[in-house]
Amino acid sequence: MEDKLSIRINIAEQYYPLKVNRNEEERIRKAAKLINDKLLQYNKLILKRYKGFFGNGFSTFCNKFLELEEKMDEMPVREKLTDINEEIKEYLANINNTSSFI
């Protein structure tokens, strides 16, 4: 049985406690860094206003990312990242369009 390690992952300025196998810690932290690097590309104001949306959505993505990474098949991960990127762009465009009417 693997030894479990308690860690806290920061995604979009929200901390998520996780219990992971010691040999998975580095991969999980890399996934969180990947997520945060992508989030930093988006407008800081929108990130602050909607950080809960990003954190919740990407926590699901992070789990799927780790599953796929274990299988060493990166193409589905790249496709999912592209899909998520497009969804975020559409969401942000809708927010920008909506906020101009408020």
C-alpha angles and dihedrals in degrees: 000000000000119000109247122224125200112224137166119225120202114215119169093344091306122112121223120193114219137179109214140167110265091241090057098052097090093048092049092049090049090051090051090049091050090052094048093047089055092047091053089063090067128077112289093219093055091044091055093046095047104027092126090059092051095044095050095043094047095046086065090046091049092056092049091046091055093048092052094043090057088057088051091227104129099175095080089049092052090048091049091048090051091049093048091046090054092047091052092048090051092046093050091046089053091049091050091048093047095045092055089065095050 
